[in-house]
């Protein structure tokens, strides 16, 4: 039996979206893309932060451009993941 995440009451059916009979909140299943979305946000932000801090420190080596390239690819994949995350609801 599924339980309401708000009040821990047992839900009457296994429907994907339903109203809790006790607290009247809408209960939906968890988004399957949420974990990948959060990890991609963290990775992309970390890569951009490393590259920007390196450039502020005066380093303009080839590896800074490599990190910016990896951050750009990560950002593109983040946008694809965002599309799937928000499409799933």
N, CA, C and O atoms as CSV, one atom per row, in Angstrom:
chain,resi,resn,atom,element,x,y,z
A,1,UNK,N,N,0.826,-1.186,0.000
A,1,UNK,CA,C,0.000,0.000,0.000
A,1,UNK,C,C,0.874,1.254,0.000
A,1,UNK,O,O,1.847,1.341,0.750
A,2,UNK,N,N,0.529,2.201,-0.827
A,2,UNK,CA,C,1.236,3.486,-0.840
A,2,UNK,C,C,0.737,4.358,0.297
A,2,UNK,O,O,-0.396,4.224,0.759
A,3,UNK,N,N,1.606,5.251,0.733
A,3,UNK,CA,C,1.250,6.174,1.815
A,3,UNK,C,C,1.412,7.611,1.330
A,3,UNK,O,O,2.220,7.907,0.449
A,4,UNK,N,N,0.632,8.476,1.923
A,4,UNK,CA,C,0.720,9.900,1.621
A,4,UNK,C,C,2.026,10.436,2.217
A,4,UNK,O,O,2.313,10.172,3.385
A,5,UNK,N,N,2.826,11.184,1.441
A,5,UNK,CA,C,4.082,11.722,1.991
A,5,UNK,C,C,3.868,12.855,2.991
A,5,UNK,O,O,4.804,13.229,3.697
A,6,UNK,N,N,2.664,13.405,3.069
A,6,UNK,CA,C,2.388,14.529,3.959
A,6,UNK,C,C,1.887,14.076,5.329
A,6,UNK,O,O,2.370,14.547,6.360
A,7,UNK,N,N,0.903,13.147,5.335
A,7,UNK,CA,C,0.290,12.762,6.603
A,7,UNK,C,C,0.453,11.269,6.918
A,7,UNK,O,O,0.002,10.814,7.970
A,8,UNK,N,N,1.082,10.510,6.035
A,8,UNK,CA,C,1.341,9.066,6.190
A,8,UNK,C,C,0.075,8.221,6.202
A,8,UNK,O,O,0.102,7.089,6.685
A,9,UNK,N,N,-1.025,8.740,5.687
A,9,UNK,CA,C,-2.252,7.950,5.594
A,9,UNK,C,C,-2.143,6.986,4.416
A,9,UNK,O,O,-1.487,7.292,3.420
A,10,UNK,N,N,-2.776,5.835,4.525
A,10,UNK,CA,C,-2.768,4.871,3.417
A,10,UNK,C,C,-3.665,5.382,2.304
A,10,UNK,O,O,-4.764,5.879,2.550
A,11,UNK,N,N,-3.180,5.251,1.078
A,11,UNK,CA,C,-3.944,5.696,-0.083
A,11,UNK,C,C,-4.810,4.547,-0.571
A,11,UNK,O,O,-4.369,3.397,-0.554
A,12,UNK,N,N,-6.024,4.828,-1.002
A,12,UNK,CA,C,-6.951,3.754,-1.351
A,12,UNK,C,C,-6.593,2.977,-2.623
A,12,UNK,O,O,-6.898,1.788,-2.718
A,13,UNK,N,N,-5.950,3.630,-3.602
A,13,UNK,CA,C,-5.639,2.950,-4.867
A,13,UNK,C,C,-4.181,3.176,-5.231
A,13,UNK,O,O,-3.468,3.918,-4.556
A,14,UNK,N,N,-3.745,2.527,-6.309
A,14,UNK,CA,C,-2.394,2.724,-6.829
A,14,UNK,C,C,-2.391,3.635,-8.053
A,14,UNK,O,O,-1.496,3.544,-8.893
A,15,UNK,N,N,-3.371,4.498,-8.154
A,15,UNK,CA,C,-3.448,5.421,-9.288
A,15,UNK,C,C,-2.232,6.340,-9.282
A,15,UNK,O,O,-1.731,6.691,-8.214
A,16,UNK,N,N,-1.744,6.738,-10.469
A,16,UNK,CA,C,-0.557,7.586,-10.522
A,16,UNK,C,C,-0.747,8.942,-9.849
A,16,UNK,O,O,0.193,9.475,-9.259
A,17,UNK,N,N,-1.948,9.504,-9.930
A,17,UNK,CA,C,-2.216,10.792,-9.304
A,17,UNK,C,C,-3.553,10.700,-8.597
A,17,UNK,O,O,-4.570,10.367,-9.204
A,18,UNK,N,N,-3.541,10.994,-7.323
A,18,UNK,CA,C,-4.778,10.900,-6.557
A,18,UNK,C,C,-4.756,11.872,-5.386
A,18,UNK,O,O,-3.714,12.422,-5.028
A,19,UNK,N,N,-5.929,12.067,-4.800
A,19,UNK,CA,C,-6.048,12.963,-3.658
A,19,UNK,C,C,-6.055,12.125,-2.382
A,19,UNK,O,O,-6.742,11.107,-2.299
A,20,UNK,N,N,-5.294,12.558,-1.405
A,20,UNK,CA,C,-5.256,11.863,-0.124
A,20,UNK,C,C,-6.611,12.043,0.571
A,20,UNK,O,O,-7.108,13.166,0.654
A,21,UNK,N,N,-7.209,10.972,1.064
A,21,UNK,CA,C,-8.523,11.107,1.699
A,21,UNK,C,C,-8.479,11.838,3.038
A,21,UNK,O,O,-9.511,12.318,3.507
A,22,UNK,N,N,-7.320,11.930,3.653
A,22,UNK,CA,C,-7.244,12.543,4.972
A,22,UNK,C,C,-6.852,14.020,4.912
A,22,UNK,O,O,-7.527,14.868,5.496
A,23,UNK,N,N,-5.758,14.328,4.206
A,23,UNK,CA,C,-5.277,15.724,4.190
A,23,UNK,C,C,-5.642,16.469,2.913
A,23,UNK,O,O,-5.406,17.674,2.822
A,24,UNK,N,N,-6.202,15.796,1.939
A,24,UNK,CA,C,-6.673,16.378,0.674
A,24,UNK,C,C,-5.569,16.948,-0.212
A,24,UNK,O,O,-5.851,17.765,-1.088
A,25,UNK,N,N,-4.334,16.540,-0.007
A,25,UNK,CA,C,-3.239,16.934,-0.890
A,25,UNK,C,C,-3.194,16.005,-2.092
A,25,UNK,O,O,-3.573,14.838,-1.993
A,26,UNK,N,N,-2.735,16.513,-3.219
A,26,UNK,CA,C,-2.582,15.693,-4.413
A,26,UNK,C,C,-1.270,14.919,-4.271
A,26,UNK,O,O,-0.223,15.511,-4.007
A,27,UNK,N,N,-1.327,13.607,-4.445
A,27,UNK,CA,C,-0.151,12.746,-4.315
A,27,UNK,C,C,0.210,12.234,-5.701
A,27,UNK,O,O,-0.598,11.595,-6.376
A,28,UNK,N,N,1.439,12.527,-6.112
A,28,UNK,CA,C,1.934,12.077,-7.417
A,28,UNK,C,C,3.140,11.185,-7.203
A,28,UNK,O,O,3.804,11.285,-6.171
A,29,UNK,N,N,3.436,10.315,-8.155
A,29,UNK,CA,C,4.656,9.507,-8.029
A,29,UNK,C,C,5.887,10.391,-8.207
A,29,UNK,O,O,5.793,11.449,-8.829
A,30,UNK,N,N,7.034,9.986,-7.679
A,30,UNK,CA,C,8.237,10.809,-7.824
A,30,UNK,C,C,8.677,10.900,-9.284
A,30,UNK,O,O,8.456,9.979,-10.071
A,31,UNK,N,N,9.297,12.013,-9.629
A,31,UNK,CA,C,9.785,12.227,-10.985
A,31,UNK,C,C,11.032,11.369,-11.208
A,31,UNK,O,O,11.994,11.491,-10.449
A,32,UNK,N,N,11.042,10.500,-12.233
A,32,UNK,CA,C,12.201,9.625,-12.443
A,32,UNK,C,C,13.455,10.353,-12.923
A,32,UNK,O,O,14.547,9.786,-12.879
A,33,UNK,N,N,13.321,11.588,-13.374
A,33,UNK,CA,C,14.471,12.335,-13.890
A,33,UNK,C,C,15.045,13.310,-12.863
A,33,UNK,O,O,15.983,14.042,-13.179
A,34,UNK,N,N,14.516,13.337,-11.662
A,34,UNK,CA,C,14.923,14.340,-10.672
A,34,UNK,C,C,16.376,14.174,-10.239
A,34,UNK,O,O,17.099,15.163,-10.119
A,35,UNK,N,N,16.806,12.956,-10.007
A,35,UNK,CA,C,18.173,12.734,-9.533
A,35,UNK,C,C,19.199,13.131,-10.599
A,35,UNK,O,O,20.198,13.783,-10.294
A,36,UNK,N,N,18.946,12.730,-11.859
A,36,UNK,CA,C,19.879,13.074,-12.940
A,36,UNK,C,C,19.912,14.587,-13.162
A,36,UNK,O,O,20.969,15.152,-13.442
A,37,UNK,N,N,18.752,15.241,-13.036
A,37,UNK,CA,C,18.671,16.692,-13.186
A,37,UNK,C,C,19.503,17.393,-12.114
A,37,UNK,O,O,20.245,18.326,-12.420
A,38,UNK,N,N,19.388,16.957,-10.874
A,38,UNK,CA,C,20.139,17.570,-9.781
A,38,UNK,C,C,21.648,17.354,-9.955
A,38,UNK,O,O,22.432,18.278,-9.739
A,39,UNK,N,N,22.052,16.155,-10.338
A,39,UNK,CA,C,23.484,15.880,-10.529
A,39,UNK,C,C,24.052,16.699,-11.681
A,39,UNK,O,O,25.167,17.209,-11.578
A,40,UNK,N,N,23.313,16.833,-12.765
A,40,UNK,CA,C,23.808,17.607,-13.894
A,40,UNK,C,C,23.918,19.087,-13.548
A,40,UNK,O,O,24.845,19.757,-14.003
A,41,UNK,N,N,22.987,19.607,-12.751
A,41,UNK,CA,C,23.109,21.003,-12.305
A,41,UNK,C,C,24.373,21.185,-11.477
A,41,UNK,O,O,25.104,22.159,-11.659
A,42,UNK,N,N,24.629,20.254,-10.574
A,42,UNK,CA,C,25.807,20.349,-9.720
A,42,UNK,C,C,27.103,20.265,-10.527
A,42,UNK,O,O,28.029,21.045,-10.303
A,43,UNK,N,N,27.166,19.325,-11.459
A,43,UNK,CA,C,28.371,19.140,-12.278
A,43,UNK,C,C,28.620,20.366,-13.154
A,43,UNK,O,O,29.749,20.849,-13.238
A,44,UNK,N,N,27.578,20.867,-13.800
A,44,UNK,CA,C,27.726,22.018,-14.690
A,44,UNK,C,C,28.172,23.261,-13.909
A,44,UNK,O,O,29.084,23.971,-14.333
A,45,UNK,N,N,27.530,23.513,-12.782
A,45,UNK,CA,C,27.908,24.685,-11.980
A,45,UNK,C,C,29.334,24.569,-11.460
A,45,UNK,O,O,30.066,25.558,-11.431
A,46,UNK,N,N,29.733,23.371,-11.051
A,46,UNK,CA,C,31.092,23.170,-10.547
A,46,UNK,C,C,32.127,23.393,-11.639
A,46,UNK,O,O,33.151,24.030,-11.393
A,47,UNK,N,N,31.882,22.883,-12.833
A,47,UNK,CA,C,32.826,23.076,-13.934
A,47,UNK,C,C,32.967,24.550,-14.297
A,47,UNK,O,O,34.081,25.034,-14.500
A,48,UNK,N,N,31.844,25.269,-14.380
A,48,UNK,CA,C,31.924,26.700,-14.688
A,48,UNK,C,C,32.621,27.470,-13.575
A,48,UNK,O,O,33.388,28.390,-13.856
A,49,UNK,N,N,32.373,27.118,-12.325
A,49,UNK,CA,C,33.025,27.794,-11.209
A,49,UNK,C,C,34.535,27.580,-11.231
A,49,UNK,O,O,35.296,28.520,-11.006
A,50,UNK,N,N,34.971,26.359,-11.499
A,50,UNK,CA,C,36.409,26.071,-11.577
A,50,UNK,C,C,37.057,26.872,-12.707
A,50,UNK,O,O,38.115,27.471,-12.520
A,51,UNK,N,N,36.421,26.879,-13.871
A,51,UNK,CA,C,36.996,27.589,-15.011
A,51,UNK,C,C,37.035,29.100,-14.767
A,51,UNK,O,O,38.028,29.753,-15.088
A,52,UNK,N,N,35.971,29.651,-14.205
A,52,UNK,CA,C,35.959,31.095,-13.978
A,52,UNK,C,C,36.956,31.509,-12.901
A,52,UNK,O,O,37.625,32.533,-13.035
A,53,UNK,N,N,37.058,30.727,-11.846
A,53,UNK,CA,C,38.036,31.051,-10.801
A,53,UNK,C,C,39.460,30.937,-11.331
A,53,UNK,O,O,40.326,31.719,-10.940
A,54,UNK,N,N,39.710,29.988,-12.205
A,54,UNK,CA,C,41.037,29.856,-12.796
A,54,UNK,C,C,41.366,31.052,-13.671
A,54,UNK,O,O,42.495,31.541,-13.665
A,55,UNK,N,N,40.385,31.521,-14.421
A,55,UNK,CA,C,40.633,32.682,-15.274
A,55,UNK,C,C,40.790,33.950,-14.440
A,55,UNK,O,O,41.578,34.826,-14.795
A,56,UNK,N,N,40.055,34.060,-13.341
A,56,UNK,CA,C,40.234,35.219,-12.462
A,56,UNK,C,C,41.608,35.210,-11.812
A,56,UNK,O,O,42.170,36.266,-11.521
A,57,UNK,N,N,42.145,34.021,-11.587
A,57,UNK,CA,C,43.481,33.899,-11.016
A,57,UNK,C,C,44.584,34.159,-12.009
A,57,UNK,O,O,45.756,34.166,-11.634
A,58,UNK,N,N,44.246,34.374,-13.268
A,58,UNK,CA,C,45.251,34.712,-14.268
A,58,UNK,C,C,45.741,33.531,-15.081
A,58,UNK,O,O,46.630,33.691,-15.918
A,59,UNK,N,N,45.189,32.356,-14.861
A,59,UNK,CA,C,45.617,31.185,-15.615
A,59,UNK,C,C,44.834,31.125,-16.923
A,59,UNK,O,O,43.603,31.124,-16.911
A,60,UNK,N,N,45.541,31.076,-18.049
A,60,UNK,CA,C,44.872,30.982,-19.353
A,60,UNK,C,C,45.411,29.797,-20.133
A,60,UNK,O,O,45.542,29.859,-21.355
A,61,UNK,N,N,45.719,28.734,-19.438
A,61,UNK,CA,C,46.243,27.547,-20.102
A,61,UNK,C,C,45.194,26.839,-20.925
A,61,UNK,O,O,44.009,27.167,-20.872
A,62,UNK,N,N,45.647,25.870,-21.682
A,62,UNK,CA,C,44.739,25.130,-22.562
A,62,UNK,C,C,43.709,24.350,-21.767
A,62,UNK,O,O,42.623,24.067,-22.272
A,63,UNK,N,N,44.031,24.002,-20.538
A,63,UNK,CA,C,43.095,23.185,-19.764
A,63,UNK,C,C,41.871,23.991,-19.329
A,63,UNK,O,O,40.814,23.410,-19.083
A,64,UNK,N,N,41.994,25.337,-19.228
A,64,UNK,CA,C,40.833,26.161,-18.898
A,64,UNK,C,C,39.818,26.087,-20.030
A,64,UNK,O,O,38.614,26.001,-19.788
A,65,UNK,N,N,40.305,26.121,-21.262
A,65,UNK,CA,C,39.404,26.014,-22.405
A,65,UNK,C,C,38.795,24.617,-22.487
A,65,UNK,O,O,37.656,24.463,-22.927
A,66,UNK,N,N,39.538,23.608,-22.072
A,66,UNK,CA,C,39.004,22.249,-22.016
A,66,UNK,C,C,37.877,22.165,-20.987
A,66,UNK,O,O,36.850,21.534,-21.238
A,67,UNK,N,N,38.069,22.800,-19.831
A,67,UNK,CA,C,37.015,22.789,-18.807
A,67,UNK,C,C,35.796,23.557,-19.288
A,67,UNK,O,O,34.668,23.120,-19.059
A,68,UNK,N,N,35.996,24.710,-19.959
A,68,UNK,CA,C,34.858,25.444,-20.515
A,68,UNK,C,C,34.123,24.602,-21.558
A,68,UNK,O,O,32.894,24.629,-21.617
A,69,UNK,N,N,34.853,23.862,-22.370
A,69,UNK,CA,C,34.222,22.970,-23.350
A,69,UNK,C,C,33.419,21.881,-22.676
A,69,UNK,O,O,32.303,21.576,-23.096
A,70,UNK,N,N,33.985,21.284,-21.621
A,70,UNK,CA,C,33.254,20.243,-20.889
A,70,UNK,C,C,32.018,20.838,-20.203
A,70,UNK,O,O,30.966,20.201,-20.156
A,71,UNK,N,N,32.147,22.054,-19.676
A,71,UNK,CA,C,31.005,22.704,-19.030
A,71,UNK,C,C,29.913,23.032,-20.049
A,71,UNK,O,O,28.724,22.937,-19.743
A,72,UNK,N,N,30.319,23.415,-21.250
A,72,UNK,CA,C,29.335,23.697,-22.299
A,72,UNK,C,C,28.588,22.433,-22.696
A,72,UNK,O,O,27.365,22.451,-22.831
A,73,UNK,N,N,29.311,21.341,-22.884
A,73,UNK,CA,C,28.643,20.066,-23.200
A,73,UNK,C,C,27.744,19.623,-22.056
A,73,UNK,O,O,26.647,19.111,-22.281
A,74,UNK,N,N,28.209,19.820,-20.838
A,74,UNK,CA,C,27.399,19.484,-19.676
A,74,UNK,C,C,26.139,20.353,-19.632
A,74,UNK,O,O,25.068,19.871,-19.264
A,75,UNK,N,N,26.259,21.612,-20.000
A,75,UNK,CA,C,25.102,22.504,-20.039
A,75,UNK,C,C,24.089,22.098,-21.087
A,75,UNK,O,O,22.883,22.192,-20.858
A,76,UNK,N,N,24.569,21.644,-22.241
A,76,UNK,CA,C,23.653,21.165,-23.282
A,76,UNK,C,C,22.913,19.924,-22.788
A,76,UNK,O,O,21.702,19.799,-22.967
A,77,UNK,N,N,23.656,19.010,-22.165
A,77,UNK,CA,C,23.006,17.808,-21.626
A,77,UNK,C,C,22.059,18.170,-20.485
A,77,UNK,O,O,21.035,17.515,-20.297
A,78,UNK,N,N,22.398,19.212,-19.721
A,78,UNK,CA,C,21.515,19.686,-18.655
A,78,UNK,C,C,20.197,20.186,-19.235
A,78,UNK,O,O,19.137,19.928,-18.665
A,79,UNK,N,N,20.247,20.897,-20.358
A,79,UNK,CA,C,19.008,21.370,-20.983
A,79,UNK,C,C,18.152,20.219,-21.484
A,79,UNK,O,O,16.926,20.276,-21.393
A,80,UNK,N,N,18.782,19.171,-22.013
A,80,UNK,CA,C,18.034,17.987,-22.437
A,80,UNK,C,C,17.394,17.321,-21.223
A,80,UNK,O,O,16.238,16.902,-21.275
A,81,UNK,N,N,18.146,17.225,-20.138
A,81,UNK,CA,C,17.617,16.627,-18.911
A,81,UNK,C,C,16.488,17.480,-18.340
A,81,UNK,O,O,15.503,16.941,-17.836
A,82,UNK,N,N,16.621,18.809,-18.415
A,82,UNK,CA,C,15.547,19.689,-17.946
A,82,UNK,C,C,14.274,19.473,-18.748
A,82,UNK,O,O,13.176,19.480,-18.191
A,83,UNK,N,N,14.418,19.282,-20.047
A,83,UNK,CA,C,13.253,19.024,-20.885
A,83,UNK,C,C,12.530,17.765,-20.411
A,83,UNK,O,O,11.310,17.773,-20.248
A,84,UNK,N,N,13.277,16.689,-20.192
A,84,UNK,CA,C,12.667,15.435,-19.746
A,84,UNK,C,C,12.084,15.574,-18.339
A,84,UNK,O,O,11.022,15.022,-18.052
A,85,UNK,N,N,12.777,16.312,-17.457
A,85,UNK,CA,C,12.304,16.509,-16.084
A,85,UNK,C,C,10.977,17.233,-16.054
A,85,UNK,O,O,10.049,16.797,-15.374
A,86,UNK,N,N,10.872,18.352,-16.795
A,86,UNK,CA,C,9.636,19.126,-16.762
A,86,UNK,C,C,8.534,18.484,-17.598
A,86,UNK,O,O,7.352,18.699,-17.328
A,87,UNK,N,N,8.898,17.714,-18.588
A,87,UNK,CA,C,7.887,17.008,-19.373
A,87,UNK,C,C,7.226,15.911,-18.543
A,87,UNK,O,O,6.028,15.659,-18.678
A,88,UNK,N,N,8.017,15.257,-17.679
A,88,UNK,CA,C,7.474,14.181,-16.845
A,88,UNK,C,C,6.562,14.733,-15.748
A,88,UNK,O,O,5.730,14.007,-15.202
A,89,UNK,N,N,6.720,16.002,-15.434
A,89,UNK,CA,C,5.843,16.617,-14.442
A,89,UNK,C,C,6.328,16.430,-13.108
A,89,UNK,O,O,5.701,16.889,-12.153
